[in-house]
Amino acid sequence: MAEHPPAPESFLPLHPVDFRILLVLTERDAHGYRIVQEIESRENRLPALYPGNLYRRVRDLRSKGLLEDAPGPEDPEVDSRRRYFRITELGRTVARTEALRLGELLAEARSMGLLPGKP
């Protein structure tokens, strides 16, 4: 009997750093330093994302099946020691489910007058 993949909701709520890693990788495969650069360029209120923390989070996301290793570019100018990662279909579904969950929370906050905008 084929095993069913886990329900995306079973991964929620995502840790904010995990969600940001998945968001970066929805655009393209990336190595660890590129992931850090992208996260830091988008969000200046976060504490610094150090390599040890990033790679622990990447390892956890890989073990859950949300990320996988990706081949690096076939460019001799690129450092071959860099490890590239890509989001899996399950990872993309989980990220989308988390985005919807957060959107619902924001809508609720607007309806209660905590945020500007129409409820």
ZIWOQUI-V765472 format. One line per field, one symbol per residue. ss: DSSP state (H for helix, E for strand, L for the rest). psi: psi as a letter, one per 40 degrees, with the letter a starting at -180 (. if undefined). A space follows every 50 residues. Layout:
# ZIWOQUI-V765472
ss: ???
psi: ???
This chain:
# ZIWOQUI-V765472
ss: LLLLLLLHHHHLLLLHHHHHHHHHHHHLLEEHHHHHHHHHHHLLLLLLLL HHHHHHHHHHHHHLLLEEEELLLLLLLLLLLLLEEEELHHHHHHHHHHHH HHHHHHHHHHHLLLLLLLL
psi: hhhiiihddeeiiiidddddddddeddiiiidddddddddddheeiiihi dddddddddddddeediiiiiiifheehheehhiiiiidddddddddddd dddddddddddeediiih.
